[in-house]
Amino acid sequence: MSKKFSGVWGTFEFLDDTCSVVKELREMGYKKITTHAPCPRHELDHALGDPQSRVPFATLIGMFTGLGLAVVIMLYMTLDWILPVSGKPIISIPSMGPVAFELTVLTSIYFTMMAMVVLIIKDTKAHQFPQGKQYKEYNRFMRDRFGIVVPCPQGEVEKVESIFKKYQAEEVIREV
């Protein structure tokens, strides 16, 4: 990242304390809060205001693209290489079903994966993260602790730090 991180990050033992801090920070107007947890917790999502992902829309677009592509390809091939078989119709909709289904699923998967990668890159560039060695080497978020990272101006660091301590933060590290 080109900009230096200015803010506070801390660790919490209990989920309730973590959620309380997130809710209070959101009420104070902080929007770019990042949370860390050892496992997915819906309580953190609720505290963050239930952020909605745009990945399902990419999956839906991929579904329609795959279905349309399958129908166009099969119609083109059927009309390009006409193989009349007794009295059966040249264009048979039921025979298109399995191929259309498989191409729909395949393109939905590709669109979903691309959307996830693009949104992860976009989100990583939008949020600032601490650049210190202590944060980069801290691995307890993956084991047994919850964490919160709050980018804030240098003048508001003490206010955010006091909120962390009010809810029994085990560690509070300021990077200015």
C-alpha positions as CSV (number, residue, x, y, z in Angstrom):
1,M,0.0,0.0,0.0
2,S,1.2,3.5,-0.8
3,K,-0.3,5.2,2.3
4,K,1.0,4.5,5.7
5,F,-1.5,3.0,8.1
6,S,-2.7,5.2,11.0
7,G,-5.0,3.6,13.5
8,V,-5.5,1.0,16.2
9,W,-5.8,-2.7,16.3
10,G,-6.5,-5.0,19.2
11,T,-7.3,-8.5,20.3
12,F,-10.2,-9.8,22.4
13,E,-10.8,-13.1,24.1
14,F,-14.6,-13.0,23.9
15,L,-16.9,-12.6,21.0
16,D,-19.4,-10.4,22.9
17,D,-16.7,-7.8,23.7
18,T,-15.6,-7.8,20.0
19,C,-19.2,-7.2,18.8
20,S,-19.8,-4.5,21.4
21,V,-16.7,-2.6,20.2
22,V,-17.7,-2.9,16.6
23,K,-21.2,-1.6,17.3
24,E,-19.9,1.3,19.3
25,L,-17.3,2.2,16.6
26,R,-20.0,2.1,13.9
27,E,-22.2,4.3,16.0
28,M,-19.3,6.8,16.2
29,G,-19.1,6.9,12.4
30,Y,-16.3,4.5,11.6
31,K,-17.1,2.5,8.4
32,K,-13.9,0.8,7.4
33,I,-13.6,-1.6,10.4
34,T,-11.9,-5.0,9.7
35,T,-12.5,-7.9,12.0
36,H,-10.5,-11.1,12.5
37,A,-11.9,-14.3,13.9
38,P,-10.7,-17.9,14.3
39,C,-13.9,-19.1,12.6
40,P,-16.8,-17.6,10.8
41,R,-19.2,-15.9,13.3
42,H,-22.6,-14.4,12.2
43,E,-22.5,-12.2,15.3
44,L,-19.7,-10.2,13.7
45,D,-21.6,-9.8,10.5
46,H,-24.6,-8.4,12.5
47,A,-22.3,-6.1,14.4
48,L,-20.8,-4.9,11.1
49,G,-24.3,-4.1,9.8
50,D,-24.8,-7.3,7.7
51,P,-22.7,-6.3,4.7
52,Q,-24.0,-7.9,1.5
53,S,-21.8,-9.5,-1.1
54,R,-22.1,-8.9,-4.8
55,V,-20.9,-12.4,-5.6
56,P,-24.4,-13.9,-6.0
57,F,-25.1,-11.4,-8.8
58,A,-22.0,-12.5,-10.7
59,T,-23.2,-16.1,-10.3
60,L,-26.6,-15.1,-11.7
61,I,-25.0,-13.3,-14.7
62,G,-22.8,-16.4,-15.3
63,M,-25.9,-18.6,-15.2
64,F,-27.7,-16.6,-17.9
65,T,-24.5,-16.3,-19.9
66,G,-24.0,-20.0,-19.9
67,L,-27.6,-20.9,-20.7
68,G,-27.6,-18.4,-23.6
69,L,-24.3,-19.6,-24.9
70,A,-25.3,-23.2,-24.7
71,V,-28.6,-22.5,-26.6
72,V,-26.8,-20.4,-29.3
73,I,-24.1,-23.0,-29.8
74,M,-26.5,-25.9,-30.1
75,L,-28.8,-24.1,-32.4
76,Y,-25.9,-23.0,-34.6
77,M,-24.5,-26.6,-34.8
78,T,-28.0,-28.1,-35.4
79,L,-28.8,-25.7,-38.2
80,D,-25.3,-25.9,-39.7
81,W,-25.1,-29.7,-39.8
82,I,-28.7,-30.8,-40.4
83,L,-29.1,-34.6,-39.7
84,P,-32.7,-35.5,-40.4
85,V,-33.7,-38.7,-38.5
86,S,-37.0,-40.1,-39.6
87,G,-39.8,-37.7,-38.6
88,K,-38.0,-36.1,-35.7
89,P,-37.7,-32.3,-35.5
90,I,-34.3,-30.8,-36.5
91,I,-34.2,-28.6,-33.4
92,S,-35.0,-30.7,-30.4
93,I,-35.4,-28.7,-27.2
94,P,-35.3,-31.7,-24.8
95,S,-32.0,-32.8,-26.1
96,M,-30.5,-29.4,-25.3
97,G,-31.3,-29.8,-21.6
98,P,-28.2,-31.7,-20.3
99,V,-25.7,-29.7,-22.3
100,A,-27.4,-26.4,-21.4
101,F,-27.4,-27.4,-17.7
102,E,-23.7,-28.3,-17.7
103,L,-22.6,-25.1,-19.5
104,T,-24.8,-23.1,-17.2
105,V,-23.1,-24.6,-14.1
106,L,-19.6,-24.3,-15.6
107,T,-19.9,-20.6,-16.5
108,S,-21.6,-19.8,-13.1
109,I,-18.6,-21.3,-11.4
110,Y,-16.2,-19.3,-13.5
111,F,-18.1,-16.0,-13.0
112,T,-18.3,-16.7,-9.2
113,M,-14.5,-17.3,-8.9
114,M,-13.7,-14.2,-11.0
115,A,-16.0,-12.1,-8.9
116,M,-14.5,-13.3,-5.7
117,V,-11.0,-12.6,-6.9
118,V,-11.9,-9.1,-8.2
119,L,-13.8,-8.2,-5.0
120,I,-11.0,-9.4,-2.7
121,I,-8.5,-7.3,-4.6
122,K,-10.8,-4.3,-4.6
123,D,-11.5,-4.7,-0.9
124,T,-7.8,-5.1,0.0
125,K,-7.0,-1.9,-1.8
126,A,-9.9,0.0,-0.2
127,H,-9.0,-1.0,3.4
128,Q,-5.8,0.0,5.1
129,F,-4.0,-2.6,7.2
130,P,-1.2,-2.2,9.8
131,Q,2.2,-2.5,8.2
132,G,4.1,-3.3,11.4
133,K,6.0,-6.5,12.0
134,Q,3.9,-7.3,15.1
135,Y,0.7,-7.3,13.1
136,K,2.1,-9.3,10.2
137,E,3.5,-12.0,12.5
138,Y,0.5,-12.1,14.9
139,N,-1.2,-15.5,14.3
140,R,-3.6,-15.9,17.3
141,F,-6.5,-14.6,15.2
142,M,-6.4,-18.0,13.4
143,R,-6.3,-19.9,16.7
144,D,-8.2,-18.5,19.6
145,R,-8.6,-14.7,19.5
146,F,-10.8,-12.1,17.9
147,G,-9.3,-8.9,16.5
148,I,-10.4,-5.5,15.2
149,V,-8.5,-3.1,13.0
150,V,-9.6,0.5,12.8
151,P,-7.9,3.0,10.6
152,C,-8.4,6.5,12.0
153,P,-6.6,9.9,11.9
154,Q,-3.8,10.4,14.4
155,G,-6.0,12.7,16.6
156,E,-8.6,10.0,17.1
157,V,-6.3,7.2,18.1
158,E,-6.7,7.7,21.8
159,K,-10.5,7.8,21.6
160,V,-10.5,4.4,19.7
161,E,-8.0,3.0,22.1
162,S,-10.1,3.9,25.1
163,I,-13.1,2.1,23.5
164,F,-11.0,-1.0,23.1
165,K,-9.8,-0.9,26.7
166,K,-13.4,-0.2,27.9
167,Y,-14.4,-3.7,26.6
168,Q,-11.4,-5.6,28.0
169,A,-9.1,-5.7,25.1
170,E,-6.2,-8.0,25.8
171,E,-3.8,-6.1,23.6
172,V,-4.2,-2.7,22.0
173,I,-1.5,-1.6,19.5
174,R,-1.5,1.8,18.0
175,E,0.3,2.5,14.7
176,V,0.7,6.1,13.8
